[in-house]
Amino acid sequence: MPRRYSIYSAKTAAILVLGTAGLALTPHARACGEPQGQLGLGALALLAPQLDAQSSASPSTAQLKSSASRALQLWSRGQPKAAIGILDPLLRAGSRFDDARDAGVAWNILGHSYLDLGRYAEAKEAYRHAMDILRPIASARAQYGSVLDSMGMLEASLGQRNEAKTLCEKAREIYAELGDSAGVAITSVDLAVIAVGRNDFKAARRSLQTAIQAQPEKAMKADDLAAMDAVKSGLALHDGNGEEAIAMAQQAIDLWTQAHGPGYFMLSNGYFLRAKARAHSGDYVPAIRDAQHALAIVEAAIGRDTVDFLSAQVVYAGILRASGAKQEGARMAKEASSALADLERRQCSGCTIDVSGFR
């Protein structure tokens, strides 16, 4: 399977980190022992105390905060283009936030939005800005750790799994130093995804166990649990347990649907996992139906001329070939693979990351 759909795309981890691992336009909540909210909504809820405390802020400052929170909300709902439309001109104009941490977080949201669209060079640039802002701020260690994790998932999207592993491990170290159990859990799930991509299934299981030890599943939020189930589905499929793979994929689908509705972007990954598990079991009609539904979700969310859509087409082509539609599957795979290679060349010239200097 293409790297973006081997378990779930980089957006999964990005969402989880942004929504529940400390990225908010306020100081890091979990470092203060506050409970976590769901994706996006938790981060937005954290805005209220800061806005109340700064009621005397100038209209321009209030507008900046409102725009950034709106962009976060749009991105978390699977509308990266709309989020970019708000944040890109705002940040490139040099708009100044009262709290530099807010600017760093805004750049991180912009990076995630570009990453969703497969615009890797622009995602890297945004993440770099976020790191430059947050790294020297002692009170922004959690936010900085989140950017490291984001950079790690960018590297995972590029197939640079060693670099991805290094970045996510550094992020996990920061969360551990902060006593942030949820952050440790999220980054451990990310590391499990990377391990699967490296075909290191023992390491993937160890990372999942670390995640559960850091934060028991019953204490996790819906997005966290869905990500765990997605990884478990992939591991079960590797073990040849199709029934378990389908059950875990179904749990991820149910959790994402209940939390965000039937059009949520990440559901495409759940449906593709279930499609592959069903195809593995020889149940091709529902497998093809799941794959087609996943493609429709991706297209509606981010369009056809994107890395995610083209990667999804390659996955679908593989299912078609396995079902007996060899000619159609081969044609689709050839066209999608060619378009994908061309798109990645155009969008990612020189966008790999040197991880040696990160701390």
Beta strands, then each sheet from edge to edge (+ up, - down):
end
